[in-house]
Amino acid sequence: MNTRLVISGYYGFGNAGDEAILASMVSSFRALDPAVGITVLSANPAKTRANHDVQAIGRTHLPRIAEALLGADALISGAGSLLQDVTSSRTLLYYLGIMALAQRLGKPVVVYANGIGPLRSRFGRRAVARILRRTALITVRDRQSLAELQALGLQGERPPVVLGADPALALMPPPPDRGRAILAEAGLGDGGELVIIAPRRFPGLAAVAPVLAAAADYLVRTRKARVLFLPMQSPEDDAAAALIRGRMRESAVTLHGEHYPGELLSLVGEASLLIGVRLHALIFAAVMAVPALGIAYDPKIPGFAESVGLPALGPHDLRVEDLLIQADLLLREAPKVRQDLQARVEKLRQQARLSARLTMEYLDARKEA
């Protein structure tokens, strides 16, 4: 009998990073079992079915979710920053609720390459610990998440806790053709170095926006750079891009419309430098071996940046000079940076595939038992 999985995560919302995660998860599972059946809980089931060639149901349609779980071998919860209460306690309760439903129906739950935390409320910490203790397997994407689990008392062999990597790191670099076509369509086909800024809204953006704008202006004036703002999720990131562009004196372009993860990877591959507030923009840069600088609005940014040897600057008291020093160093040392990224990402790519392999091994052993 073929393995049947239900995947729960932040899918169908048009977030390029999460769609890249899903694409990689589906690809990794199918590489291990071409006949695997996958049903995704999605905010836009029709789009998820079309984009990923999977079954998809509404993420809030509890009767259909219960029906899918009853017919499945396991619930896969992940990946991404699902188990945190900074964005909203409601989202934490949603993901824990889906996991609790699967457990109540007697289905094993695999926590797949999650970023755990921050968990700031006592209730959130207790609820996460209680649900996770009843899971079959936990893999996390970074060492900060591993430390968070240990602080919750989850360490040892039951459930197994394994350090993996973000699934998007398993994506392979696509050809450059589509990225160049997108640039041409945006009016940025020719010129100097391409600098991509991937913004997002966060509480400190108002103070950071003029710094990013001044740095972008300087790169345009001194290096004849082409500046492209890359929203990873609309409309939130469009508003952040507009805030920064509104403080620039030089010209820049914002990419509009929804693009597939492969298209964005191809586009990022054309850049000389990426400045990213979005985690998955930095991951895309690492996959494409593009020098990048993170703005560390959240602990996950410096955590990932450190893992691939890239710099990350905190948003508090961020100065234009500090940003430009790092940008200049990345551009001057670009060949070495690219070579180092390729080597580091290749190691992380194996870790990114580990979650799928451990999941299938667990399910195979369970069927044989």
C-alpha positions in Angstrom: 0.0 0.0 0.0 1.3 3.4 -1.0 2.3 5.9 1.8 -0.2 8.6 2.3 0.8 11.9 3.9 -1.1 15.0 5.1 1.1 18.1 5.2 0.2 21.1 7.4 1.9 24.4 7.1 1.7 28.0 5.9 0.7 27.1 2.3 -1.5 28.8 -0.2 -0.9 32.3 1.1 1.4 33.3 -1.7 4.5 33.4 0.4 7.4 32.5 -1.9 9.5 31.0 0.9 6.8 28.7 2.1 5.9 27.6 -1.4 9.6 26.8 -1.9 9.5 24.7 1.2 6.5 22.8 0.0 8.0 22.3 -3.5 11.1 20.8 -1.9 9.2 18.6 0.5 7.1 17.2 -2.2 10.2 16.6 -4.4 12.1 14.9 -1.5 9.2 12.6 -0.7 8.7 11.6 -4.3 12.4 10.9 -4.8 12.1 8.3 -2.0 8.6 7.0 -3.0 7.4 8.0 -6.5 3.9 6.7 -5.6 3.5 8.6 -2.3 0.1 10.2 -1.9 0.3 13.8 -0.6 -2.6 16.0 0.6 -1.8 19.6 1.6 -3.8 21.8 4.0 -3.9 25.1 2.1 -5.5 28.6 2.2 -5.9 28.2 -1.6 -6.4 24.6 -2.5 -6.9 25.1 -6.2 -3.6 27.0 -6.5 -1.8 24.5 -4.4 -3.1 21.6 -6.5 -2.0 23.4 -9.7 1.4 24.6 -8.5 2.6 21.4 -6.7 0.6 18.5 -8.4 -0.8 17.3 -5.0 -4.2 16.9 -3.4 -5.2 19.9 -1.4 -8.0 20.8 1.0 -9.0 24.0 2.9 -6.9 24.4 6.0 -9.9 25.3 8.1 -12.3 22.7 6.8 -12.2 20.4 9.9 -14.5 17.6 8.5 -12.4 17.2 5.4 -9.1 17.5 7.4 -10.3 14.7 9.7 -11.3 12.6 6.7 -7.9 13.1 5.1 -6.1 12.2 8.3 -8.1 9.1 8.8 -7.0 7.9 5.4 -3.3 8.9 5.9 -0.3 7.2 7.4 1.0 10.4 9.1 0.6 14.1 9.5 3.7 16.1 8.5 3.7 19.4 10.4 6.1 21.8 8.7 8.2 23.2 7.7 8.8 26.9 8.6 8.3 28.9 11.7 5.0 27.3 12.8 5.6 26.8 16.5 6.0 30.4 17.7 3.8 32.9 19.4 5.4 36.2 18.3 3.4 36.6 15.1 0.2 35.5 16.7 -0.9 33.1 19.4 -3.8 32.1 17.1 -1.5 30.6 14.5 0.3 28.6 17.2 -3.0 27.2 18.4 -4.0 26.3 14.9 -0.9 24.2 14.2 -1.1 22.6 17.6 -4.8 21.9 17.1 -4.1 20.1 13.8 -1.4 18.0 15.5 -3.7 17.2 18.4 -6.5 16.2 16.0 -4.1 13.8 14.2 -3.0 12.3 17.5 -6.6 11.9 18.7 -7.3 10.0 15.5 -4.4 7.7 16.2 -2.1 9.1 13.5 1.6 9.6 14.0 2.8 13.2 13.8 6.2 14.2 12.3 7.4 17.7 13.1 9.3 18.4 9.9 12.3 20.8 9.7 10.6 23.3 12.0 11.9 26.6 13.3 10.9 26.4 17.0 10.2 29.6 18.8 10.3 32.2 20.0 7.8 31.1 22.6 7.2 34.0 24.9 4.0 32.9 26.8 3.9 30.4 29.5 0.8 28.9 28.0 2.5 28.6 24.6 5.5 26.8 26.0 3.5 24.3 28.0 1.1 23.6 25.1 4.0 23.1 22.6 5.8 20.8 25.0 2.7 18.8 25.7 1.9 18.2 22.1 5.5 17.6 20.9 6.1 14.9 23.6 3.4 12.8 21.8 4.9 13.1 18.3 6.7 10.4 16.5 9.7 12.3 15.2 11.0 15.9 15.4 13.5 17.5 13.0 14.5 21.1 13.3 16.1 23.5 10.8 18.6 25.2 13.0 20.5 25.0 16.3 18.4 27.7 17.9 15.4 25.5 17.5 17.3 22.6 19.0 18.1 24.7 22.0 14.5 25.8 22.3 13.3 22.2 22.4 15.9 21.4 25.0 14.7 24.3 27.1 11.2 22.8 26.8 12.5 19.5 28.2 12.5 17.7 24.8 15.8 16.0 24.5 16.7 12.4 24.2 15.3 9.5 22.2 11.5 9.8 22.7 10.5 11.4 20.5 13.8 11.5 18.5 15.0 15.1 17.9 17.3 15.6 15.0 19.0 18.6 13.5 18.2 19.0 9.8 18.0 22.1 7.6 15.4 24.2 5.9 13.9 22.2 3.1 14.3 25.0 0.6 18.1 24.4 0.8 17.5 21.1 -1.1 16.3 23.0 -4.2 18.7 22.8 -7.1 19.8 26.0 -9.0 17.6 26.4 -12.1 18.8 27.8 -15.4 19.2 31.6 -15.7 16.9 32.1 -18.7 13.7 32.8 -16.7 15.5 35.1 -14.3 16.9 37.2 -17.1 13.5 37.3 -18.8 11.9 38.6 -15.6 14.5 41.3 -15.3 14.0 42.3 -18.9 10.2 42.5 -18.3 10.9 44.8 -15.3 13.1 47.1 -17.4 16.3 45.9 -15.7 17.8 43.9 -18.5 21.0 45.9 -18.9 23.2 48.0 -16.8 25.5 47.7 -13.8 25.5 45.2 -10.9 22.1 44.0 -9.8 21.3 44.6 -6.1 18.2 42.9 -4.8 16.5 44.1 -1.6 14.0 41.6 -0.1 12.0 43.6 2.5 9.4 42.7 5.0 7.3 44.5 7.6 8.6 44.3 11.2 8.4 46.7 14.2 11.7 48.3 13.4 11.2 48.9 9.7 10.5 52.7 10.1 14.0 53.2 11.5 15.7 50.8 9.0 14.0 52.1 5.9 16.0 55.3 5.5 19.3 53.4 6.1 18.4 50.9 3.4 17.4 53.7 1.1 20.6 55.6 1.6 22.7 52.5 1.1 20.8 51.7 -2.1 21.3 55.3 -3.4 25.0 55.0 -2.7 25.3 51.8 -4.7 23.4 53.3 -7.6 25.7 56.4 -7.7 29.0 54.7 -7.1 28.6 51.3 -8.8 25.8 52.1 -11.3 23.8 49.4 -9.6 20.4 48.3 -10.7 18.2 48.1 -7.6 15.3 45.6 -7.5 12.9 45.2 -4.6 11.8 41.6 -4.3 8.6 41.1 -2.3 8.4 37.5 -1.1 4.8 37.9 0.0 2.2 40.4 -1.3 0.8 42.8 -0.2 2.8 42.9 3.0 6.2 43.1 1.4 5.0 45.6 -1.3 4.2 48.1 1.5 7.6 47.6 3.0 9.3 48.1 -0.4 7.2 51.3 -1.0 8.4 52.6 2.4 12.0 52.2 1.5 11.7 53.3 -2.1 9.9 56.4 -0.9 13.1 57.5 0.9 15.4 56.9 -2.1 16.6 59.6 -4.4 17.8 57.3 -7.1 15.6 55.0 -9.3 14.7 51.5 -8.3 12.1 48.9 -9.4 9.7 46.7 -7.4 8.9 43.3 -8.8 5.1 42.8 -8.9 3.0 39.7 -9.5 3.3 36.2 -8.1 6.2 34.0 -9.3 7.0 30.4 -8.7 10.0 29.5 -6.4 12.1 28.3 -9.4 11.5 31.6 -11.2 12.6 33.6 -8.1 15.7 31.4 -7.6 16.6 32.0 -11.2 16.1 35.8 -10.7 18.2 35.9 -7.5 20.9 34.0 -9.3 21.4 37.1 -11.6 22.2 39.4 -8.6 25.6 40.6 -7.5 24.3 41.3 -4.0 21.2 40.6 -2.0 20.1 42.4 1.1 17.5 40.3 2.8 15.1 40.9 5.7 13.2 37.8 4.6 14.8 34.5 5.6 14.0 32.7 2.4 15.4 35.5 0.3 18.7 34.7 2.1 18.2 31.0 1.5 17.6 31.6 -2.2 20.8 33.6 -2.3 22.7 30.8 -0.6 21.3 28.2 -3.0 22.3 30.4 -6.0 25.7 31.2 -4.4 25.0 35.0 -4.4 26.7 37.2 -1.8 24.1 38.3 0.7 23.6 40.4 3.8 20.9 39.8 6.3 19.0 42.3 8.4 18.4 40.4 11.7 14.9 41.4 12.7 14.5 37.8 14.1 17.0 35.3 15.6 16.4 33.0 12.7 18.2 35.5 10.4 21.6 35.5 12.1 21.2 31.8 12.8 21.0 31.0 9.1 23.5 33.6 8.1 26.1 32.1 10.4 25.5 28.6 9.0 26.4 29.7 5.5 29.1 32.2 6.5 27.2 35.4 5.6 27.0 38.6 7.6 23.8 39.8 9.4 23.3 43.2 11.0 20.9 43.9 13.8 18.2 46.5 12.9 18.7 48.5 16.2 20.9 51.5 15.6 21.8 50.3 12.1 24.1 52.7 10.4 24.5 53.3 6.7 28.3 53.0 7.0 28.1 49.6 8.6 25.8 48.3 5.9 28.0 49.7 3.1 31.2 48.2 4.7 29.6 44.8 4.6 28.2 45.3 1.1 31.5 46.4 -0.2 33.3 43.5 1.3 30.9 41.0 -0.2 31.2 42.6 -3.6 35.0 42.8 -3.5 35.3 39.2 -2.3 32.5 37.8 -4.5 34.4 34.9 -6.1 35.5 33.6 -2.7 32.1 34.2 -1.1 30.4 32.3 -4.0 32.8 29.4 -3.7 32.3 29.2 0.1 28.5 29.3 -0.3 28.5 26.4 -2.8 30.5 24.3 -0.4 28.4 25.1 2.7 25.1 24.7 0.9 26.0 21.3 -0.5 26.5 20.1 3.1 23.2 21.7 4.2 21.4 20.2 1.1 22.1 16.7 2.6 20.7 17.8 5.9 17.7 19.3 4.2 16.9 15.9 2.7 17.4 14.2 6.0 13.9 15.0 7.3 12.2 13.2 4.4 14.4 10.2 4.7 13.9 9.8 8.4 10.1 10.2 8.0 9.9 7.5 5.3 12.2 5.2 7.3 10.0 5.6 10.4 6.8 4.9 8.4 8.3 1.9 6.7 9.4 0.4 10.1 5.9 1.1 11.5 4.2 -0.8 8.6 6.6 -3.7 9.1 6.0 -3.8 12.9 
